[in-house]
Amino acid sequence: MSPPSSQSSPRRTTIRTAAAIALTLGCAHLAQADEPGHAHWAYRGPHDAAHWAEVDPDFKGCKTGHQQSPIDIRHAVQADLPPLEWDYRASPATVLNNGHTLQVNLSQAGALLLDGERFELQQFHFHTPSEERVNGRSHPLEAHLVHRNASGELAVLAVFIDQGAANTGLQAVFDHLPAKAGETQTLTSPLQVSDWLPTSRRYYRYRGSLTTPPCSEGVRWQVLQQPITASAQQIRAFQRLYPFNARPIQPLHGRKVEAN
């Protein structure tokens, strides 16, 4: 996004500054979307995904972009993809209710290694139902692990979550879900992300975007093929706060989706 011109109104400057900061952090969620001066967008109603581009000029990519996420993964091309490597570490964690999802902010939590580059893990958050699909199938929940490299480029590791056995690695998060937008809760113990990732590292890969405004493109997507599980109680704990927060499937526009 370009910086606001000197002719911008204070309200427009506030909106663009907030969006720029959010994108730099690897997530376009505004902490309190309904606060005066913030561009309001939603998943339902008059400001839903079909109208994001109308909410603010900086969101036009949500309509005009040709590498948008999420997608329905079909006919993935089998490829000799490099093995997924990550070096995650136990990290202090704060759960933020940002008005659109529950986001777990981390500090010095390690990195995902892609093509020889380190993408530092910034945060992860949840969507229900899953935003990505495989052959039309969705899952009750999906976690997006958002990473950033030294150049500011973003990479997402997406993890499907099915209903099943309770997820002990995520229990501390589900025990600390702030109920109101703008509220935070700090976990009492460090969180180790690798404790709840699936055992298989097979994945799909494609180029996409943020799934929230401003829908910025150039995001490297890795979607793990093996789901993890969470109990019905854990899934309901999230869905009580956010019954639906998934962007619709976006056109592929000829993009290649690879799998190993």
N, C-alpha and C positions, 0 to 999 in steps of 0.2 A: 504494500500500500504506500502511496506517495504521501509525504507530509502535508498537512493542511496549509493552504495559501494564507497570506496575510489578510485576505478579505473574508476568511471563514468566520462564521458566527461563533460565540463562545460555546453554544450547544454543540455545533458540528465539531469544533476542536475537541470537546470532551469525548464525543463519540469515537472519533478517529483515534485519539490518544488511547482510550480504553481498549479499542480493538487491536491497536498495534502492540500494546503491552501484552494482551492476552495471546496474540499470535507468537510473540517472542518467547513466551513461556511454553509454547507448544500446544495451546488449547485456545479455541476462540470463544469459550464460554465467558460471559460477563458475570462477575460475582453476584450482582444483584440486578437482574435485567429490568426490573420495574422501577428502579431508582430514577428520579428526574435527571434528564441529561443523557440517559443511556438509550441506545436504539433497542427497542423491544422486539424480540422475535420469539416464536413459540413452536410447539409441535402440533398444536391443534388451534382451531379458530381462525380469525381473519389474518393473523400474522404467522400462519403455519408455513411449512417448507415450500409450498407452491408460491408463496408471496415474499420469501426472504429478500429477493432482489429488489422489491419495492420498498422495503423498510428503510434502507439506507443506500446511497449510491456506491458505497464501498463494498456492498454485498452483491454487486451485479454479477460477479463470477458464479454465484450460485445458479444463475440462469444461463449465462453465456459460455461457461467453461465446458471443455470437451474431455477433461480427464477428472471427472468428479467421482466421489465416493459417497455411499457404499455401492457395491456391485453384486450381482448374482453370478457366482463363479460357475461357469459351464464350459465344457470342452477345453479345459486347461491343457496347455501343451506340456508334455513331459520333457523336462530339460535337466541338464547336469548342473543343478544349482549348487552353489557352495553350501556346506553344512552351516546351519544357524549356530552362531557362537554368542554366548552372553557371559558377562562377568558381573553378576549382580551381588550386591553386598547388603547386609542388614542396615537399615536406615531409620532414623527418626521419621515419623509419619504423622501428618495432620489431615484429617478428613474435613473437606469443605463442601457445604451445600451451596452450590453456585447459582441456584435458581433454574438449572437445566438438568443437572445430574449431581451425583455425589463423586467428588474428585479427591483422590488421595495424593497429596503433595509430599514429595520425598526429597531427601538431601544427601548427596554423595552416595547414591544408591547403586552405582556401577553403570555398566554400559552394554549395549548391543553392538556387536562387531559386524559391519557390513562392508564388503569389498575393501577390507583393510583399514576402514575408518571406524573410529569410536563414536557412537551416538549415545550420549549420556542420558540415562533415564531421568525424566523430570517428574512425571506423575502418571497415574492411571485412573480411569473412570469407567462408568458402566452405562450400557444402553439396554433397554428392554422394549420389544424383543430385540434379538441380535440385528445389527444393521447389515452386516455381510450375510450373504446366503450362499449355499452350495447346492446347485441343481434345484433351486427353488425352496430348499429347506431352511427354515429359521430355527433359532434356539431361544429358550426363555430369557437368556441374559448373555451379554458379551462384555468383556473387558478390553479396553484399548490402553496399551502401554505406550506412552508418548515419549519419544527420544529426540535429542537435538545434537548435531555435531558442531564442531568449532566454527563452521561457516554459517551456522543458523539454519541449516537444512533439517527437515523433520523426517522421522521414521516412526511408523506405528507397528507394534506387534499386537495383533488381534487374537483374542482367546475366547472360543465359544464356551458357554457354561450351560450344562444340562441339569435337570433336576435329578437328584440321586443322593449319594452319601453326602453328609455334611462336609464342608471344606474347612478343615482345621486351620489351614494356612491363612484363610481369610476371615476366620471367626472374630478376630480382634477388630477388624474393620466393621463387620456387621453389628458388633456390639457398641459401636461408637458412631452412629449415623445421626448427624445433626438434623433436626426436623424442619428448621426454617432457613430460607435463603439468606446467605451471608453469615450463617453461624458455622463455627468450626469446633472440632473435638480433636484433641491430641492423644494419640495412642500412648499407653504407659510404657510399652516395650518396643524396641526396634522391630521393623517389619522386614522380613526376607522374602522378596518377590519369588525367587526361584523355588521356595517351599510349596507354592501352589500351581506352578506351571506343569503342563502334561509331560509325561516321560518321553513321548515321541517328539522329535523336532522336525518332522516332515511338514512342509508348508507350501502355500501358494504365494506367488509374488506378482505384484503389478504396481504401476504408477497411478497415483490418485490424488486425492485432496483431503483437506479437513472436511468432516461431515457436519460441521456447524458453521454459521457465518463467521468470517467472510468467505468460506469455502475455498481457501487458497490452495492452488495446485502445486505439484512438485513434491508431494509427500510419497515416501517409499513405504509401501504396504507389504507386510508379511503376515499372512493369516495362517495360524497353526491349524493343521488338519484334525488333530485329536482334541476333542472337547475335554474340559474338566467338569466336575460336578459340584453342586451346592445343594443343600437340603431345601425342601419346600419352605421351611421357616426362614432360611436365609434369603431366598429369592423374594418371598413375600415382604421381608423387612425393607428391601429396596423398592418393591413395587407399591407399597403403601404410600411412599413419598413420591414416586414417579411411576405411575401406571403405564405410561407410554412416552418414550423419548428416543425414537428411531427415525432417522431420515429415510424417505423412500429410496428404492433402488434407482440408480442412475444409469443412463445409456453407456455402453462400452465404447462406442465410437471407434471401433477398430483396434482398440488396445489389445496387446498380447498379455495373457495371463499364463504364467508358468507354474509348474508343480514338480516336486521331486518324489 
